Amino acid sequence: MQLIVFCPPKIILQHRAEDWSVALGREGVLLSCASRAQEIAAHLGDTVRYQLFDNFNDNALVEIDVYEIARELHAPLCVALAEIDVLRVARINDRLGISVGAQERAMFYRDKFLMKQRTRECGFAIAEMATISNATEAVRFSDLHGFPVVIKPRDGRGSNGVVVLRDMARMRDWLLGQTSTTFHNLMIEKYVRGSHYIVNGLYIEGRPILVSPVRVMTSALDFLGGKSHDLHMLDAHNPMRDRLVDYARALVERVLPSEPTMLFHLELFVDENDEIVLCEIASRLGGVFFNQEITHAWGIDPRMAFLRALHDPAYRPEPMTEPLRMVGHISIPPRVGLLRDVPRDCPLGGVLEYRISAEKMTSYSNMKFTNSEILNAIVAGQNEAELRDMLYQVEQWFHDSCDWAAIETAAAH
């Protein structure tokens, strides 16, 4: 197969050019956004073929142009590494005749209402939900099920557009902020109280190579609100670990129409009755630092293994049931203000990987997507308690080491 990989610049820059070369094969090509053309050129050099497009995420012509490129190749396969590209890649592959029905299958991983509807039909628990297209439907749902409620786009990504409304006053404020009396592509759900977990995984030819659950200490919405996003792996004797792995496998293998070779990112709640409740699942790996976390824990780079398996039939790693070590990771969002100073290196022991994406003397605002953090760090530990302590130490050290100024103060100077 000649891979045509749709990939955000951020992911390109996370992997070495040599790793991309092996994962893509000799004839593979990366497609991405021209907004970071110089960085990509310097990073990849002549090692990897790539093509950049202006306004890549929202450019409707990308789909048409890539189809024309692909049809000239003898064995093309378009691949998405980010949520926003899943459907357009499926459409291109269907149009090329490489796949049949890929777009319809992909919808169950993109449309959260269809996803949960099918999950409920198969006997799995979900929160009460409904589609909404106007104010009356939203208020009727809250009358029937009570507050809090969650309103979100059916095809959202990175928690963008997700709101939690805790009472009618908040509902009225939200309705007042809408630009039309008719809403497009929205759904409403009953808020689930409980613990938050994430499971990432890799399948190759229908076999689960790895399934990796973690406990999330801070929600994605709190992350967007300015809190650090920290999570860690589960102890081997924690019964929740096997429950989450079994749930994830059932969802991918029996409930949803899944591709035989795929990555997945699953978010779950365990409610007050100890029942697992689906939040959402995507047919790509989680953002922030999940790929690096899994690589450190399991000894295999899931993203690179996924791509290599698609074009190299000889590459078939054995399934793994236990990680090599326990890790946790933390992502810290920017504050609102001018970042006057930021530490470049982390002196703490137990930190396996540390990445700063912030720049000194740069003004920052609140994040809109859960992929705009300014620090990522991965730590190792012997158990869950040790991992939580390590993550706390990294967060405290980073905040103590940064120098922020209010925008007004900075402007005055």
C-alpha positions in Angstrom: 0.0 0.0 0.0 1.1 3.6 -0.7 0.0 5.5 2.4 -1.4 9.0 2.1 -1.5 10.1 5.7 -3.5 13.1 6.8 -1.6 14.5 9.8 -1.6 17.7 11.9 1.7 19.6 12.1 1.8 18.9 15.8 1.9 15.2 15.3 4.5 15.4 12.5 6.8 17.2 14.8 6.3 14.7 17.6 8.1 11.9 15.7 11.6 11.7 14.2 11.9 11.8 10.4 13.6 8.4 10.5 10.5 6.9 12.3 8.2 8.5 9.8 10.2 7.0 7.0 9.9 3.5 8.4 6.2 3.9 9.3 5.2 5.2 5.9 7.4 3.0 3.7 9.2 4.2 0.6 6.2 5.5 -1.2 4.2 7.0 1.7 3.4 10.7 1.9 2.3 13.0 4.7 -0.3 15.7 4.1 -0.6 18.6 6.5 -1.1 22.3 7.0 1.2 25.0 5.5 0.9 27.1 8.6 4.1 25.5 10.0 5.8 24.9 6.7 9.3 26.0 7.8 9.2 23.8 10.9 8.0 20.8 9.0 10.6 21.3 6.3 13.4 21.5 8.8 12.1 18.5 10.8 11.6 16.1 7.9 14.3 17.3 5.5 14.6 15.0 2.5 13.8 11.9 4.5 10.0 11.9 4.1 7.7 12.9 1.3 5.1 15.5 2.3 2.6 17.9 0.7 1.2 21.0 2.5 -2.1 22.8 2.0 -3.3 26.2 3.1 -6.0 26.1 5.7 -5.7 22.2 5.7 -8.5 21.5 8.3 -11.2 23.6 6.6 -10.1 23.5 3.0 -12.8 21.6 1.1 -10.6 21.3 -2.0 -8.1 19.0 -0.1 -10.5 16.1 -0.4 -10.8 16.7 -4.2 -7.1 17.3 -4.8 -6.0 14.3 -2.8 -8.4 12.1 -4.7 -6.8 13.2 -8.0 -3.4 12.5 -6.5 -4.4 9.0 -5.2 -6.0 7.8 -8.4 -2.7 8.1 -10.2 -1.1 5.7 -7.7 -1.2 1.9 -8.2 -2.2 1.0 -4.5 -3.1 4.1 -2.5 -4.6 4.1 1.0 -5.7 7.3 2.7 -5.2 7.3 6.5 -6.3 9.8 9.2 -4.4 10.4 12.4 -6.7 13.2 13.7 -10.4 13.3 14.4 -11.1 16.0 11.9 -9.9 13.9 9.0 -11.6 10.6 9.7 -14.7 11.2 7.5 -12.9 12.8 4.6 -10.4 10.0 4.4 -13.2 7.5 4.5 -15.0 9.3 1.6 -11.8 9.4 -0.5 -11.1 5.7 0.0 -14.8 4.8 -0.8 -14.6 6.9 -4.0 -11.4 5.3 -5.0 -12.9 1.8 -4.5 -10.3 0.9 -1.9 -13.1 0.5 0.6 -16.8 0.0 0.5 -19.0 1.6 3.2 -16.0 3.1 5.1 -17.9 6.4 5.5 -20.9 4.8 7.0 -18.7 2.8 9.4 -16.7 5.9 10.4 -19.9 7.8 11.3 -20.3 5.5 14.3 -16.9 6.8 15.6 -17.7 10.5 14.7 -21.4 11.0 15.4 -21.7 10.7 19.2 -25.5 10.2 19.0 -25.3 7.3 16.5 -22.4 5.8 18.5 -24.4 5.9 21.8 -27.6 4.8 20.2 -26.0 1.7 18.9 -24.2 1.1 22.1 -27.5 1.2 24.1 -29.1 -1.1 21.6 -26.4 -3.7 22.4 -27.2 -3.5 26.1 -24.5 -1.1 27.3 -25.2 1.8 29.6 -25.3 5.4 28.4 -26.5 8.6 29.9 -30.0 9.7 28.9 -29.7 11.7 25.7 -31.6 13.4 22.8 -30.9 15.4 19.8 -31.9 19.1 20.0 -32.7 21.5 17.3 -34.4 24.3 19.2 -34.8 25.8 22.7 -38.0 24.0 23.5 -36.4 20.6 23.0 -33.5 21.6 25.3 -35.8 22.8 28.1 -38.1 19.8 27.7 -35.1 17.4 28.2 -34.0 19.3 31.4 -37.6 19.2 32.7 -37.7 15.5 32.2 -34.2 14.5 33.4 -33.2 17.4 35.6 -29.9 19.3 35.8 -27.0 19.2 35.3 -27.1 18.5 31.5 -24.4 18.5 28.9 -24.8 20.0 25.5 -22.3 19.2 22.7 -21.9 19.0 19.0 -22.6 15.4 17.7 -19.3 15.5 15.8 -17.3 17.6 18.1 -13.6 17.2 18.8 -11.2 18.3 21.6 -14.2 19.1 23.8 -14.8 22.2 21.7 -18.4 23.5 22.1 -19.2 21.3 25.1 -21.0 23.0 27.9 -22.3 21.8 31.3 -25.5 23.6 32.4 -26.3 23.2 36.1 -29.6 25.0 36.4 -32.2 26.9 34.4 -30.4 30.2 34.8 -27.4 28.7 33.0 -29.7 27.2 30.4 -31.2 30.7 29.7 -27.7 32.2 29.5 -26.7 29.5 27.0 -29.8 29.9 24.9 -29.3 33.7 24.8 -25.9 33.2 23.4 -27.1 31.1 20.4 -27.1 32.9 17.0 -30.3 31.3 15.7 -33.5 29.8 17.0 -32.7 26.6 15.1 -29.7 24.6 16.3 -27.5 22.5 14.0 -26.0 19.1 14.9 -26.4 19.4 18.7 -27.3 16.8 21.3 -28.0 17.0 25.0 -27.2 14.4 27.7 -27.8 13.9 31.4 -24.6 14.7 33.3 -22.9 11.6 34.7 -21.4 11.8 38.2 -18.6 9.4 38.8 -14.9 8.6 38.0 -13.4 9.3 34.6 -11.3 6.8 32.7 -9.7 6.6 29.3 -8.7 3.6 27.3 -6.4 3.8 24.2 -5.6 0.9 22.0 -4.2 -0.6 18.8 -5.7 -3.3 16.7 -3.8 -5.0 13.8 -5.8 -7.3 11.5 -8.5 -7.7 14.2 -6.1 -8.6 17.0 -5.8 -6.3 20.0 -2.0 -5.5 20.2 -2.4 -3.4 23.3 -5.3 -2.0 25.3 -4.2 0.6 27.9 -6.6 2.1 30.5 -5.8 5.1 32.7 -7.6 6.9 35.5 -8.2 10.6 34.7 -7.9 12.9 37.7 -9.0 16.1 35.9 -11.7 16.2 33.2 -11.2 17.6 29.7 -13.7 20.4 30.5 -11.7 21.4 33.6 -8.6 21.3 31.4 -10.2 23.8 29.0 -11.1 25.8 32.1 -7.5 26.1 33.1 -6.8 23.1 35.3 -4.0 20.6 34.6 -5.0 17.4 32.9 -3.4 14.5 34.8 -3.9 10.8 34.5 -2.1 7.6 35.3 -2.2 3.8 34.7 -3.9 1.4 37.0 -2.3 -1.1 39.4 -2.3 -4.7 38.2 -4.4 -5.7 41.1 -7.0 -3.0 40.6 -10.1 -4.8 39.4 -11.2 -1.8 37.4 -8.3 -2.3 35.0 -9.6 -5.7 33.6 -13.2 -4.3 33.6 -12.1 -1.4 31.4 -10.1 -3.6 29.0 -13.0 -6.1 28.6 -15.4 -3.2 28.0 -13.2 -1.6 25.4 -12.7 -4.9 23.6 -16.4 -5.6 23.5 -17.2 -2.1 22.1 -14.6 -2.3 19.4 -15.0 -6.0 18.5 -18.7 -6.6 18.8 -20.7 -3.3 19.1 -19.3 -0.8 16.6 -18.3 -1.5 12.9 -14.6 -1.3 13.4 -11.8 -1.5 10.8 -9.5 -4.5 11.4 -6.4 -2.3 11.8 -7.1 0.8 13.8 -6.2 3.0 16.8 -8.9 3.9 19.3 -9.5 6.4 22.1 -12.3 5.6 24.5 -13.6 7.8 27.3 -15.7 6.3 30.1 -17.3 7.1 33.4 -17.9 4.7 36.3 -21.0 6.1 37.9 -22.2 6.2 41.5 -23.7 2.7 41.1 -20.3 1.3 39.8 -21.7 1.0 36.3 -19.5 1.8 33.3 -21.1 4.5 31.2 -19.9 5.4 27.7 -18.7 8.9 27.1 -17.4 8.6 23.6 -15.0 6.6 21.4 -12.8 7.8 18.5 -11.0 5.8 15.8 -7.7 7.5 16.4 -5.3 7.8 19.3 -6.0 10.4 22.1 -4.4 13.8 21.8 -2.1 15.6 24.3 0.7 13.1 25.2 -1.0 9.7 24.8 1.2 8.4 22.1 4.4 9.1 24.1 2.8 7.7 27.3 1.9 4.4 25.6 5.4 4.2 24.0 7.1 4.5 27.4 4.7 2.1 29.1 4.4 -0.7 26.5 7.6 -0.3 24.5 5.9 0.1 21.2 5.0 3.4 19.4 1.3 2.8 18.6 1.0 5.5 16.0 4.0 4.3 14.1 3.1 0.6 14.5 -0.4 1.3 13.1 1.0 3.0 10.0 3.7 0.4 9.4 1.1 -2.5 9.7 -1.0 -0.9 7.0 1.7 -1.0 4.3 4.0 -3.8 5.5 2.3 -7.3 5.7 5.4 -8.8 7.3 5.1 -6.4 10.3 2.8 -8.1 12.8 3.7 -7.5 16.5 2.5 -9.9 19.1 -0.4 -8.9 21.4 0.6 -7.6 24.8 -1.4 -8.0 28.0 1.0 -6.3 30.5 2.9 -3.0 30.2 6.7 -2.8 30.8 6.2 -0.2 33.4 3.6 2.1 35.0 3.5 5.7 33.9 1.4 8.8 34.2 1.3 12.0 32.3 0.3 15.6 32.9 -0.6 18.4 30.5 -0.7 22.0 31.8 -2.7 24.7 30.0 -1.6 28.3 29.7 -2.8 31.0 32.0 -4.3 34.2 30.6 -1.5 36.6 30.4 2.1 37.3 29.3 4.5 34.4 30.0 7.7 36.2 30.9 9.8 33.2 31.8 9.4 29.4 31.5 11.8 26.6 32.5 13.3 24.6 29.6 14.5 21.6 31.6 12.9 19.6 34.4 15.3 18.6 37.3 12.9 16.2 39.0 13.7 12.5 39.1 11.3 10.0 37.7 10.4 12.3 34.7 10.7 10.2 31.6 9.9 12.9 29.0 9.3 16.6 29.3 8.1 18.9 26.6 7.6 22.7 26.7 5.6 24.2 23.8 5.4 27.7 25.4 7.6 30.6 24.3 8.9 33.3 26.6 7.4 36.8 26.2 4.3 35.5 24.5 0.7 36.3 25.5 -1.7 33.5 26.0 -5.4 33.1 26.4 -7.8 30.3 27.4 -7.6 27.1 25.3 -10.4 26.4 22.8 -9.3 22.7 22.2 -7.7 20.2 24.5 -4.5 20.2 22.4 -3.2 23.7 23.2 -1.3 22.9 26.4 2.1 24.5 27.1 3.7 21.6 29.0 3.6 17.8 28.8 5.4 15.5 31.1 5.5 11.7 31.6 6.5 10.2 34.9 7.2 6.6 36.0 6.2 5.0 39.3 5.7 1.7 41.1 2.0 2.2 41.8 -0.9 4.6 41.4 -0.2 6.5 44.6 3.4 7.1 43.6 2.4 8.3 40.1 -0.1 10.7 41.6 2.6 12.1 43.9 5.0 12.5 41.0 2.4 14.3 38.8 1.7 16.7 41.7 5.4 17.5 42.1 5.8 18.3 38.4 2.8 20.6 38.5 3.9 22.5 41.6 7.5 22.8 40.3 6.3 24.1 36.9 3.9 26.7 38.3 6.6 27.9 40.8 9.1 28.2 38.0 7.0 30.2 35.5 6.7 34.0 35.6 3.3 35.3 34.4 2.2 38.9 34.1 -1.3 40.2 33.5 -1.8 41.5 30.0 -2.7 45.0 31.4 0.5 45.0 33.5 2.6 43.9 30.6 1.1 46.6 28.4 1.8 49.3 31.0 5.5 48.4 30.9 
